[in-house]
Amino acid sequence: MHLIQFLLPLYDNDQNAFPHREFQRVREELIERFGGVTAFVQSPALGLWKDENDQVSRDEMVMFEVMTAELDQAWWAEYRLNLERRFKQEELVVRALNVVRL
């Protein structure tokens, strides 16, 4: 079993909020493909990192995760590129973890 997780920013680089319908669209796409999704949308995560000038940047993000028996890496790579375009990101991290259902 695989747990796939990724974070999407709430705001673009000019601090404009992405429309709610964009997050709803992601949920619908994942439900259609995987039969379910968990979206942590009520309590945004805070991401902090240093840029090339050693300045601290921040993002407020929501996490999405799905569980699937098979890991289709090609599909996820293409979906990641699609999300990067839609959410105007240089790079999104999509991670897959092996999990054991208890």
BELVEN-V300947 format. One record per backbone hydrogen bond with DSSP energy under -0.5 kcal/mol. CO is the residue of the C=O (numbers start at 1). NH is the residue of the N-H. E is the energy in kcal/mol with one decimal. If there is no record, write none. Layout:
co: (CO/CO)
nh: (NH/NH)
e: (E/E)
This chain:
co: (1/2/2/3/4/5/6/8/10/12/16/19/19/20/20/21/22/23/24/25/26/27/28/29/30/30/31/38/39/40/42/45/45/47/49/51/55/55/57/59/59/60/61/62/63/64/65/66/68/70/71/72/73/74/75/76/77/78/79/80/81/82/83/84/85/92/93/95/97/99)
nh: (99/4/68/97/66/95/64/62/18/15/12/22/23/23/24/25/26/27/28/29/30/31/32/33/34/36/35/65/41/63/44/47/61/59/57/54/51/57/49/47/61/10/45/8/40/6/38/4/2/72/73/76/77/78/79/80/81/82/83/84/85/86/87/89/88/94/7/5/3/101)
e: (-2.6/-0.6/-2.3/-2.6/-2.0/-2.8/-2.7/-2.5/-2.7/-2.0/-2.5/-1.7/-0.8/-0.6/-2.0/-2.4/-1.6/-2.2/-2.5/-2.5/-2.3/-2.4/-2.4/-2.0/-3.0/-0.7/-2.1/-2.3/-1.3/-1.0/-0.5/-0.6/-2.7/-2.1/-3.6/-2.1/-2.7/-0.5/-1.9/-3.1/-0.5/-3.0/-3.0/-2.5/-3.1/-2.0/-2.6/-2.9/-2.7/-0.8/-1.2/-2.2/-2.4/-2.1/-2.6/-2.6/-1.8/-2.2/-2.7/-2.5/-1.9/-2.5/-2.8/-2.5/-1.1/-0.6/-0.7/-2.8/-2.8/-0.5)
